[in-house]
Amino acid sequence: MKKVVFLLICIQFSIAIKAQNNREKIIKSEVKSAVVFLENAQVNREKTVFLSKGENTLKFTNLSPFIDSKSIQIKAKDIEIQAINFQKDYLKQIKKNPELQKLKTQLSLIENNINSKNVDLEIVKEEVVFLKSNKTIGGNQTLTATTFKEAANYYGSKIKALKTTEFKLKNAIKTLNLEASKIEKQISDFTSNKNFGSGEITIRLKSELAKNTKFILSYNVDNVGWYPTYDVRVKNINAPLELVYKANLYQNSKVDWTNVKLSFSSGNPTKSNKVKEVIPYFIDYGTNPPNYKNNINQVTGVVSGSGEPLPGATITIKGTTIGTTTDFDGKFSLEIPDTNSTLLINYLGFKSKEMAINSNYINVNLEEDYNQLDEIVVVGYGTSRKGSRKNDRKIGTTLSGAVAGLSIRGASSIKKEKARTKVSTINTKQVVNQTTVNFEVVKPYSIKTSNKNFSLTMKVFNITSNYQYYSFPRAEQSAFLVAKITDWEKFNLLEAEANIYFEDTFVGTTLIDTRVAKKELEISLGVDKNVAIARNKEKDFTTRQFIGNKKEEARVWNYTVKNNKNEAINIVVLDQIPISMSETIKIELNTDVTKGVLNTETGEIKWKINLPSKEVKNFKLKYAVKHPKNYVINLD
């Protein structure tokens, strides 16, 4: 009997030990590093956990609710992964930003103050109404001059005091409303009040030994990304071009990043990797060929949702790295390349939206995305022994340096900045992989989750450039300065907007589009007002002659180029002559008068001019058109 009781006790103890060994452990970890892609980020966490022999269940808590469950990876030695589960805990609110709570408290105090002053204002208004309704002197008393004067003085002083108080109260309310409006805009810059829940990853595993094990947890998270922009600064046409390479980071994963090792990658895991196929191009009578030309160079607009403007919304050109964010009023402005025609608009808590670019001004209204509140559950990857999973999806392995690449710490042509144009940069290391480029931030960086857009200067290049002026006065009588960079590939530039500063003056924005660059990368630096261009028709030589059944029309254009700068310039002036589409129409260029070079296929005339400082160059274009006299030809 004693043996049986002892055996039962041992069995119960064994069951209790096994249950204790398999008890769920809550794991709190920190983000150690993050690779920020163009539209999301790969987050890496590390934690050393004591594992009991046998089965263990680990729950990593306080994670982002926007984890892509397909991207979850677990790395650990000598363990067997049995199952992985991702879900959201809506009972545990994500910790609110203390700065946001402070702003809400300030707003509440201001609103209470406004309400109090509105009450005071109503009382003053009632007193004014009461005073006005009782200003008539009545009763049995005899009205004398003294009595009338005393009543008038009393009424006057009282009404003046009330009106003064009313004026002060209205001004105070106006000031408080302005202050409240500013705080509301700051609050709107933070995360909305919607409860997105807290992400949790539960791992069931088996360990052959009781031991401490280091876990590396990585996953991709949405509502994080970056896009490049540039500052292009040129002091004068004899100085090198300064190119400031910036990363514009948005981090709204609902989890703060503290002292995280950052890197920015040109990769985009959300983009399809399928090779595009040729679609048949059918042609018939009345059909039109594809139109690849986009005449819209810039688009502006407002992004709103639920009737309110959305600050911090991200707008990108679909399929490119060209992007921007909305300001406090939801407004945006973006340069548009010729080869793309779709806007992609994203904002946390709202459905993403694509809009075709068919106008220079586009207003966008986003719909709330209630599906973001749905729980996502993923059941494991299957069994993997000793930290090796053959079937796991290793998104971004080519981005993490698995393929041998070249580390670049700088180049001999990159010089130190001068003090007058010193730009604060974060220390980065540029790593070139087989298909992507990573900019690794050397020192850890802290980024709080919010709707704010953080602009980080990653690199500053001083580049020796060739400067060339261009003018097409037929379209616009201005001289455009273009910088030509011959070895642009080594800088690993992405297509993006660029702010242009010429001669210490902001002259506007342009696009740096490396996709269409060939031998040279051309960057337009805008119009130089110190180079004057004029094109005028010479009326004395605008003639019509009739010879038999033929008619001849001649045109002469005069050009003037004046260099008002303190240095010589090289300028290319372009114009054109008509191209005949009929054998009965003949075009003759007078080469004795026109000294430019003719392109017979396009009709383009090109003059290359070296113009010293303060000099003026005059030249002409003369051509004639011969055609049957009973046909009308429209010449400019």
C-alpha positions in Angstrom: 0.0 0.0 0.0 2.8 2.4 0.9 4.5 1.6 -2.4 1.3 2.5 -4.3 0.9 5.8 -2.5 4.5 6.6 -3.1 4.1 5.8 -6.8 1.1 8.1 -7.1 2.9 10.9 -5.4 5.8 10.5 -7.8 3.5 10.5 -10.8 1.7 13.7 -9.6 5.1 15.3 -8.9 6.3 14.4 -12.4 3.1 15.8 -14.0 3.5 19.0 -11.9 7.1 19.4 -12.9 6.2 18.8 -16.6 3.4 21.4 -16.4 5.7 23.9 -14.7 8.4 23.3 -17.4 5.8 24.0 -20.2 4.4 27.0 -18.4 4.1 30.1 -20.7 6.9 32.6 -20.1 6.3 36.3 -20.8 9.3 37.7 -22.7 10.0 41.4 -22.8 12.6 42.4 -25.4 14.0 45.5 -27.0 14.5 46.4 -30.7 18.2 46.1 -31.4 18.4 46.8 -35.1 16.1 47.7 -38.0 16.5 47.6 -41.7 14.2 50.3 -43.1 13.0 49.5 -46.6 11.1 51.9 -48.9 7.7 50.8 -47.6 8.2 48.8 -44.4 11.0 47.7 -42.1 12.7 44.5 -40.8 12.9 44.7 -37.0 15.3 42.5 -35.1 15.0 41.8 -31.4 17.4 39.8 -29.1 16.7 38.1 -25.8 18.5 35.4 -23.8 15.9 33.1 -22.1 16.4 30.2 -19.7 14.7 27.1 -21.2 13.7 24.0 -19.2 14.3 20.6 -20.6 11.5 19.5 -22.8 8.6 21.7 -24.1 8.6 25.4 -23.5 6.2 28.2 -24.5 7.6 31.7 -24.9 5.4 34.8 -25.5 7.1 37.9 -26.8 4.9 40.9 -25.8 4.6 44.6 -26.3 5.2 44.3 -30.1 3.9 46.3 -33.0 0.4 45.4 -34.1 1.4 45.8 -37.7 3.7 42.8 -38.0 3.6 40.9 -41.3 3.1 37.4 -39.9 4.6 35.7 -43.0 7.9 37.4 -42.3 8.5 36.2 -38.7 11.9 34.4 -38.2 13.3 32.8 -35.0 17.0 32.1 -34.7 18.3 30.0 -31.8 20.8 27.1 -31.4 19.9 23.5 -30.6 16.1 23.9 -30.2 13.1 22.5 -32.1 10.5 25.0 -33.1 7.1 23.4 -33.0 4.7 26.3 -33.7 4.6 30.1 -34.0 1.5 32.2 -33.4 1.0 35.9 -33.9 -2.0 37.7 -32.4 -3.1 41.0 -31.0 -4.0 41.8 -27.4 -6.7 44.5 -27.3 -7.0 44.4 -23.5 -3.5 45.8 -23.2 -3.5 49.3 -24.5 -0.3 50.4 -26.2 1.5 52.9 -23.9 0.6 56.4 -24.8 3.2 58.9 -25.6 3.9 61.1 -22.5 4.3 64.2 -24.7 0.9 63.5 -26.2 -0.7 63.2 -22.8 0.9 66.5 -21.8 -0.5 68.2 -24.9 -4.0 66.8 -24.1 -3.8 68.1 -20.6 -2.8 71.5 -21.8 -5.7 71.5 -24.3 -8.2 70.5 -21.6 -7.0 73.4 -19.4 -7.3 75.8 -22.3 -10.8 74.6 -23.2 -11.9 75.0 -19.5 -10.5 78.5 -19.6 -12.4 79.3 -22.8 -15.6 78.0 -21.3 -15.2 80.1 -18.2 -14.5 83.3 -20.2 -17.5 82.5 -22.4 -19.7 82.4 -19.3 -18.2 85.8 -18.1 -18.9 87.2 -21.6 -22.5 86.1 -21.5 -22.9 87.8 -18.0 -21.5 91.0 -19.3 -23.8 90.9 -22.4 -26.8 90.4 -20.1 -25.7 93.4 -17.9 -25.4 95.6 -21.0 -28.9 94.5 -22.1 -30.3 95.2 -18.6 -28.6 98.6 -18.5 -29.9 99.6 -21.9 -33.5 98.5 -21.1 -33.5 100.6 -17.8 -31.7 103.7 -19.0 -35.0 105.8 -19.0 -35.3 108.0 -16.0 -38.7 107.6 -14.4 -40.6 107.7 -11.1 -42.1 110.6 -9.1 -38.9 112.4 -8.6 -38.4 115.9 -10.2 -36.0 115.7 -13.1 -33.3 118.4 -12.7 -30.2 119.1 -14.6 -28.1 117.7 -11.8 -30.1 114.5 -11.6 -29.9 114.1 -15.4 -26.2 114.7 -15.4 -25.6 112.1 -12.6 -27.8 109.5 -14.4 -26.0 110.2 -17.7 -22.5 109.9 -16.1 -23.5 106.7 -14.3 -24.9 105.2 -17.5 -21.9 106.3 -19.6 -19.2 105.0 -17.1 -21.1 101.7 -16.6 -21.6 101.0 -20.2 -18.0 101.9 -21.0 -16.7 99.5 -18.3 -18.9 96.7 -19.5 -18.0 97.2 -23.2 -14.3 97.3 -22.2 -14.7 94.1 -20.3 -16.5 92.5 -23.2 -13.7 93.6 -25.6 -11.0 92.1 -23.3 -12.9 88.9 -22.9 -13.4 88.5 -26.7 -9.7 89.1 -27.3 -8.7 86.6 -24.5 -11.1 84.0 -26.0 -9.6 84.6 -29.5 -6.1 84.2 -28.2 -7.0 81.0 -26.3 -8.7 79.6 -29.4 -5.5 80.2 -31.5 -3.5 78.5 -28.8 -5.9 75.5 -28.7 -5.7 75.3 -32.5 -1.9 75.0 -32.4 -2.1 72.3 -29.7 -4.7 70.4 -31.7 -2.4 70.4 -34.7 0.4 69.1 -32.5 -1.9 66.4 -31.2 -3.0 65.4 -34.7 0.7 64.9 -35.5 0.7 62.0 -33.0 -1.0 58.7 -33.3 -4.8 58.7 -33.3 -6.8 57.4 -30.3 -7.9 54.2 -32.1 -6.9 51.1 -30.2 -4.8 49.0 -32.5 -3.9 46.5 -29.8 -0.5 45.2 -28.8 1.3 42.5 -30.9 2.3 39.2 -29.4 4.3 36.3 -30.8 4.0 33.0 -29.1 6.6 30.3 -29.7 6.2 26.7 -28.7 9.5 24.8 -28.8 11.4 21.8 -27.4 14.9 21.8 -25.8 17.0 18.7 -25.1 18.7 20.4 -22.2 17.9 23.0 -19.5 20.0 26.0 -20.6 20.2 29.7 -21.4 19.5 30.3 -25.1 19.9 33.4 -27.1 16.9 34.2 -29.3 17.0 36.5 -32.3 13.4 37.4 -33.3 13.0 39.3 -36.6 9.9 40.3 -38.6 8.7 42.9 -41.1 6.5 45.7 -39.8 4.2 48.1 -41.7 3.7 51.9 -41.2 7.5 52.3 -41.4 9.5 53.3 -44.4 11.7 56.0 -46.0 12.1 57.9 -49.2 15.2 59.9 -50.4 15.4 63.6 -51.1 18.3 65.8 -52.0 19.7 69.3 -51.5 21.7 70.4 -54.5 23.9 73.5 -53.8 26.0 75.3 -56.4 28.0 78.4 -55.4 28.9 79.3 -58.9 29.6 77.6 -62.2 33.3 77.3 -61.4 32.7 75.5 -58.0 31.9 71.8 -57.4 28.3 70.7 -56.9 27.4 69.8 -53.3 24.8 67.0 -53.1 23.2 66.4 -49.8 21.7 62.9 -49.6 18.7 62.7 -47.1 16.6 59.9 -45.7 13.0 60.9 -44.8 11.9 58.3 -42.2 8.4 57.7 -41.0 8.0 55.4 -38.0 4.5 54.7 -36.8 4.7 51.1 -35.7 3.3 51.9 -32.3 6.5 50.9 -30.7 9.4 53.4 -29.8 12.8 52.5 -31.1 15.5 53.3 -28.5 19.2 53.2 -29.3 18.5 51.1 -32.4 21.1 50.3 -35.0 19.5 51.6 -38.2 20.2 51.0 -41.9 18.3 52.3 -44.9 17.8 49.9 -47.8 16.8 50.6 -51.4 15.0 47.3 -51.4 11.2 47.0 -51.3 9.9 43.6 -50.0 6.3 44.6 -50.8 7.0 44.9 -54.5 6.3 41.9 -56.7 9.3 40.0 -57.9 7.5 38.5 -60.9 9.1 39.3 -64.3 6.8 41.4 -66.4 5.5 39.9 -69.6 5.0 41.5 -73.0 1.3 42.3 -73.7 0.3 42.1 -77.3 -0.1 45.4 -79.0 -3.0 45.1 -81.4 -3.6 47.8 -84.0 -6.5 48.4 -86.3 -8.2 51.3 -88.2 -9.1 54.0 -85.7 -7.0 52.6 -82.8 -4.3 54.7 -81.1 -0.9 53.7 -80.0 -0.1 53.7 -76.3 0.6 57.2 -74.9 3.6 57.2 -72.6 3.9 60.9 -72.3 2.8 62.6 -69.1 2.6 66.3 -69.5 2.0 67.0 -65.8 5.2 68.0 -64.2 3.9 68.7 -60.6 0.9 67.7 -58.6 -0.5 69.5 -55.5 -3.5 68.7 -53.3 -4.9 68.0 -49.9 -5.3 64.6 -48.2 -8.2 64.3 -45.8 -10.1 61.6 -43.9 -13.3 61.7 -41.9 -13.8 65.3 -43.0 -10.4 66.4 -41.5 -7.0 67.1 -43.1 -4.4 64.4 -42.4 -1.0 65.7 -41.5 1.9 63.3 -42.1 0.2 61.2 -44.8 2.7 59.6 -47.2 2.4 60.2 -50.9 4.6 58.3 -53.4 4.7 57.8 -57.1 3.8 54.1 -57.4 6.7 52.0 -58.3 9.3 54.6 -57.5 11.1 56.2 -54.5 9.7 59.6 -55.3 7.6 60.7 -52.4 6.6 63.3 -49.9 4.4 63.9 -46.8 1.5 66.2 -46.1 1.9 69.3 -43.8 -0.2 70.2 -40.8 -3.0 71.2 -43.1 -2.9 68.0 -45.2 -1.4 69.8 -48.2 1.3 68.3 -50.4 3.3 69.1 -53.5 5.2 66.6 -55.6 7.3 66.6 -58.8 6.0 64.1 -61.4 8.3 62.1 -63.8 7.2 61.5 -67.4 7.1 57.7 -67.0 4.7 57.4 -64.0 1.1 58.3 -63.6 -0.2 56.9 -60.3 -0.2 58.3 -56.8 -0.1 55.9 -53.8 -1.4 57.5 -50.6 -1.0 55.9 -47.1 -2.0 57.0 -43.6 -2.2 55.0 -40.5 -5.8 53.8 -39.7 -7.1 54.5 -43.2 -7.2 52.4 -46.4 -4.4 52.9 -48.9 -5.5 54.6 -52.1 -4.2 54.8 -55.6 -5.1 57.7 -57.9 -4.2 58.3 -61.5 -2.4 61.6 -62.1 -4.7 63.3 -64.6 -4.6 66.8 -63.2 -2.1 69.2 -61.6 -4.3 69.4 -58.5 -5.7 66.3 -56.8 -7.7 66.1 -53.5 -7.6 62.8 -51.8 -10.2 61.5 -49.3 -9.2 58.3 -47.4 -11.6 55.9 -45.8 -11.1 54.5 -42.4 -9.7 50.9 -42.3 -11.7 49.0 -39.7 -10.0 45.7 -40.8 -6.8 46.9 -39.0 -8.5 46.0 -35.8 -9.1 42.4 -36.8 -7.0 39.7 -35.0 -4.4 37.9 -37.1 -3.5 34.4 -36.2 -0.7 32.4 -37.9 -0.1 28.8 -37.2 3.5 27.7 -37.2 6.1 27.0 -39.8 6.3 23.3 -39.0 9.2 21.6 -37.2 12.7 22.7 -37.4 15.7 21.3 -35.5 18.7 23.1 -34.1 17.7 26.5 -35.4 17.5 25.5 -39.1 14.2 25.9 -41.0 14.4 24.9 -44.6 11.0 26.3 -45.4 11.0 29.6 -43.6 10.6 32.7 -45.7 13.7 34.7 -45.4 12.6 38.0 -46.7 15.4 40.4 -47.4 18.3 37.9 -47.0 20.0 39.5 -50.0 19.6 42.8 -48.2 21.3 41.7 -45.0 24.7 41.2 -46.6 24.5 37.5 -47.4 25.9 38.3 -50.9 29.4 39.6 -50.8 29.4 43.3 -51.5 31.7 46.3 -51.4 31.9 48.6 -48.4 32.5 52.2 -49.3 33.8 54.6 -46.7 34.2 57.5 -49.1 36.1 58.4 -52.2 39.0 60.6 -53.1 36.7 63.0 -54.9 34.6 63.6 -51.8 36.1 66.5 -49.9 35.2 67.9 -46.5 32.6 70.6 -46.4 33.5 74.1 -46.0 32.4 75.8 -42.8 29.9 78.1 -44.5 27.9 75.2 -45.9 28.3 72.7 -43.1 25.5 70.2 -42.9 25.0 68.0 -39.9 25.0 64.3 -40.9 24.7 61.0 -39.3 27.7 58.8 -39.6 26.8 56.1 -42.2 28.5 53.3 -44.0 27.4 52.5 -47.5 27.1 48.8 -48.4 26.5 47.7 -52.0 24.8 44.3 -52.3 23.9 42.5 -55.5 20.5 44.1 -55.9 20.3 46.8 -53.3 22.2 49.5 -51.5 22.2 49.9 -47.7 23.2 53.0 -45.8 24.2 51.7 -42.3 24.0 54.3 -39.5 27.1 53.7 -37.5 25.8 55.0 -34.1 22.5 53.8 -32.5 19.5 56.1 -33.1 16.3 56.6 -31.2 13.0 57.2 -33.1 9.7 57.5 -31.3 6.5 56.2 -33.0 4.5 59.1 -34.4 3.1 60.6 -37.5 6.2 62.8 -37.7 8.6 62.7 -40.7 12.2 62.6 -39.6 14.7 63.9 -42.1 18.2 62.5 -41.6 21.2 63.7 -43.7 23.1 60.5 -44.6 25.8 61.7 -47.0 27.2 64.9 -48.4 29.1 64.6 -51.7 31.2 67.4 -53.3 31.1 66.5 -57.0 33.1 67.9 -59.9 30.5 68.8 -62.5 30.4 70.2 -66.0 27.9 73.2 -66.2 26.1 73.9 -69.4 23.4 76.5 -70.2 20.5 75.6 -72.4 17.8 77.8 -74.0 14.9 77.0 -76.2 13.6 80.6 -76.7 10.7 79.5 -79.0 9.1 77.9 -75.9 10.6 80.1 -73.1 13.1 83.0 -73.4 15.2 81.9 -70.4 18.6 80.3 -69.9 18.5 77.0 -67.9 21.6 75.8 -66.1 22.3 72.1 -66.2 25.0 70.3 -64.2 26.4 67.2 -65.8 27.9 64.4 -63.7 29.9 61.8 -65.5 30.6 59.2 -62.7 27.2 59.4 -61.0 26.8 55.6 -60.7 29.3 55.4 -57.8 27.1 57.5 -55.6 24.2 55.0 -55.7 21.5 57.6 -56.1 17.8 56.8 -56.1 15.3 58.8 -58.1 13.9 61.6 -55.8 13.0 65.2 -55.5 15.8 67.7 -55.1 15.8 71.2 -53.6 18.0 73.5 -55.7 20.2 76.3 -54.3 22.1 78.3 -56.8 24.4 81.2 -55.7 23.0 80.9 -52.1 19.4 81.3 -53.3 16.7 78.7 -53.3 15.5 78.5 -56.9 12.9 75.7 -56.7 12.7 71.9 -57.0 13.6 69.4 -59.6 13.8 65.6 -60.1 16.9 63.5 -60.0 15.8 60.6 -62.1 18.6 58.0 -62.4 16.4 55.6 -64.3 16.7 57.7 -67.5 20.3 58.8 -67.1 22.8 57.4 -69.5 26.5 58.4 -69.8 25.9 61.6 -67.8 23.4 62.4 -65.1 21.9 65.8 -65.8 20.5 67.9 -62.9 18.6 71.0 -63.9 19.6 74.0 -61.6 16.8 76.2 -62.9 16.7 79.6 -64.7 19.7 81.9 -64.4 18.3 85.5 -64.5 21.8 86.8 -65.2 21.7 85.4 -68.7 19.2 87.2 -71.0 17.7 85.6 -74.1 15.6 87.3 -76.7 14.0 85.9 -79.9 12.1 88.3 -82.3 10.7 87.9 -85.8 12.3 90.2 -88.4 9.3 91.7 -90.2 11.3 93.1 -93.1 12.2 89.6 -94.2 8.8 88.0 -93.6 7.8 87.7 -97.3 5.5 86.0 -99.7 6.3 85.5 -103.4 4.3 83.9 -106.1 6.2 82.2 -108.9 3.8 80.5 -111.4 1.6 78.1 -109.4 4.1 78.1 -106.5 4.2 80.3 -103.4 7.3 81.0 -101.3 7.2 82.2 -97.7 10.3 83.2 -95.9 10.9 83.8 -92.1 13.9 85.4 -90.3 14.3 85.3 -86.6 16.8 87.4 -84.6 18.4 86.1 -81.4 20.2 88.0 -78.7 22.1 86.4 -75.9 23.6 88.6 -73.2 25.9 87.3 -70.4 25.5 89.6 -67.4 27.6 87.3 -65.1 31.1 87.9 -63.9 32.4 84.8 -65.7 32.3 83.3 -69.1 29.5 80.8 -69.9 28.9 78.0 -72.4 25.4 78.0 -73.8 23.4 75.9 -76.3 20.6 77.7 -78.0 17.9 75.5 -79.7 15.3 76.3 -82.3 13.7 74.5 -85.2 12.5 74.7 -88.8 9.5 72.8 -90.2 9.8 69.3 -91.6 7.9 68.6 -94.8 5.4 65.7 -94.8 4.6 66.1 -98.5 6.7 66.1 -101.7 4.9 69.3 -102.8 6.2 71.2 -99.8 9.9 72.2 -99.8 11.9 73.6 -96.9 15.1 75.5 -97.5 17.4 76.6 -94.8 19.6 79.7 -95.6 22.9 78.5 -94.3 24.7 81.7 -95.2 22.6 83.5 -92.6 21.9 80.6 -90.2 25.2 79.5 -88.6 23.7 76.8 -86.5 23.8 73.0 -87.0 20.7 71.3 -88.5 19.4 67.9 -87.5 17.6 66.9 -90.7 15.5 64.2 -89.0 14.0 66.5 -86.3 14.4 69.9 -87.8 16.4 71.1 -84.7 18.8 73.9 -85.1 21.6 74.1 -82.5 24.0 76.9 -81.7 26.9 76.3 -79.4 28.2 79.6 -78.0 31.1 80.5 -75.7 30.2 83.9 -74.3 32.6 86.0 -72.2 31.5 88.0 -69.2 29.3 91.1 -70.1 29.3 90.2 -73.8 26.4 90.0 -76.2 25.9 87.6 -79.1 23.5 88.2 -82.0 22.6 85.6 -84.7 19.8 84.7 -87.0 17.7 81.9 -88.3 16.4 82.2 -91.9 14.4 79.6 -93.9 11.8 79.5 -96.7 8.9 77.3 -97.4 7.7 76.6 -101.0 4.3 75.0 -101.7 1.4 75.2 -104.2 -0.2 78.6 -104.0 -3.8 77.3 -103.6 -2.8 75.5 -100.4 -2.6 77.2 -97.0 0.4 76.6 -94.8 0.4 77.9 -91.3 3.8 79.3 -90.4 4.6 81.1 -87.1 
